[in-house]
């Protein structure tokens, strides 16, 4: 029996609904051996009890999620990853295989290494960057293997940082959407020639269902490094 089933049985409404459903089944079984008049009465009673059980089930499904068992509604939806151990302080997402050439990827990777080192030096962050151990295109893993590894690292990261240097069709936007779903405070750096998708540009305006999100333009990677040096971890606040 999994935890969800165990919690459901412990819930009083669930228990009562299950008891009523069982009672209805027992009444139906008893009706089989009775006369026509008694059988009709028992069947009517069984239908009534079954409807009552269904009503309790609907009430259970419509109950709002509560926080900490205190009876107060949570003001901000909590991500499924909230209970996972956080291995990394920040997850860096930036294009890799979407570059037109391996040389362009290698040049950009060197720039992201500067951002990574700035986060480690000025914020004392433990950083995850998928390209750290992938110096060239020939180093890339199969997409399904890399996607599973990166998704696991993002779930176990406290913050999300995206750097978009060119208007590319890239998985960075998938990463950004996943970070939003996981409720990770996010910072988006995009080159002055790049326009972010509408939802990412305005993610911070969507209320409590979204985490803190910031958007900045840059012309040179040094601007991002200087931002980190000046603002440190408050960049994500």
Secondary structure as the mmCIF struct_conf table of DSSP 4:
data_model
#
loop_
_struct_conf.conf_type_id
_struct_conf.id
_struct_conf.beg_label_comp_id
_struct_conf.beg_label_asym_id
_struct_conf.beg_label_seq_id
_struct_conf.end_label_comp_id
_struct_conf.end_label_asym_id
_struct_conf.end_label_seq_id
HELX_RH_AL_P HELX_RH_AL_P1 UNK A 3 UNK A 10
BEND BEND1 UNK A 11 UNK A 11
HELX_RH_AL_P HELX_RH_AL_P2 UNK A 12 UNK A 31
TURN_TY1_P TURN_TY1_P1 UNK A 32 UNK A 33
BEND BEND2 UNK A 34 UNK A 34
HELX_RH_AL_P HELX_RH_AL_P3 UNK A 36 UNK A 62
BEND BEND3 UNK A 63 UNK A 63
HELX_LH_PP_P HELX_LH_PP_P1 UNK A 64 UNK A 65
STRN STRN1 UNK A 66 UNK A 66
BEND BEND4 UNK A 67 UNK A 67
TURN_TY1_P TURN_TY1_P2 UNK A 68 UNK A 69
BEND BEND5 UNK A 70 UNK A 71
STRN STRN2 UNK A 73 UNK A 73
BEND BEND6 UNK A 75 UNK A 76
HELX_LH_PP_P HELX_LH_PP_P2 UNK A 77 UNK A 79
HELX_RH_3T_P HELX_RH_3T_P1 UNK A 80 UNK A 83
BEND BEND7 UNK A 84 UNK A 84
STRN STRN3 UNK A 88 UNK A 88
BEND BEND8 UNK A 89 UNK A 89
STRN STRN4 UNK A 90 UNK A 94
BEND BEND9 UNK A 96 UNK A 96
TURN_TY1_P TURN_TY1_P3 UNK A 97 UNK A 98
BEND BEND10 UNK A 99 UNK A 101
HELX_RH_AL_P HELX_RH_AL_P4 UNK A 102 UNK A 123
STRN STRN5 UNK A 127 UNK A 129
HELX_RH_3T_P HELX_RH_3T_P2 UNK A 130 UNK A 133
BEND BEND11 UNK A 136 UNK A 136
HELX_RH_3T_P HELX_RH_3T_P3 UNK A 137 UNK A 139
HELX_LH_PP_P HELX_LH_PP_P3 UNK A 140 UNK A 142
HELX_RH_AL_P HELX_RH_AL_P5 UNK A 143 UNK A 155
TURN_TY1_P TURN_TY1_P4 UNK A 156 UNK A 156
STRN STRN6 UNK A 157 UNK A 157
BEND BEND12 UNK A 158 UNK A 158
STRN STRN7 UNK A 159 UNK A 164
BEND BEND13 UNK A 166 UNK A 166
TURN_TY1_P TURN_TY1_P5 UNK A 171 UNK A 171
HELX_RH_AL_P HELX_RH_AL_P6 UNK A 172 UNK A 181
TURN_TY1_P TURN_TY1_P6 UNK A 182 UNK A 183
STRN STRN8 UNK A 185 UNK A 191
TURN_TY1_P TURN_TY1_P7 UNK A 192 UNK A 193
HELX_RH_AL_P HELX_RH_AL_P7 UNK A 198 UNK A 201
TURN_TY1_P TURN_TY1_P8 UNK A 202 UNK A 202
HELX_RH_3T_P HELX_RH_3T_P4 UNK A 203 UNK A 205
BEND BEND14 UNK A 206 UNK A 206
HELX_RH_3T_P HELX_RH_3T_P5 UNK A 207 UNK A 209
BEND BEND15 UNK A 210 UNK A 210
STRN STRN9 UNK A 213 UNK A 218
BEND BEND16 UNK A 219 UNK A 220
HELX_RH_AL_P HELX_RH_AL_P8 UNK A 221 UNK A 231
HELX_RH_3T_P HELX_RH_3T_P6 UNK A 232 UNK A 236
#
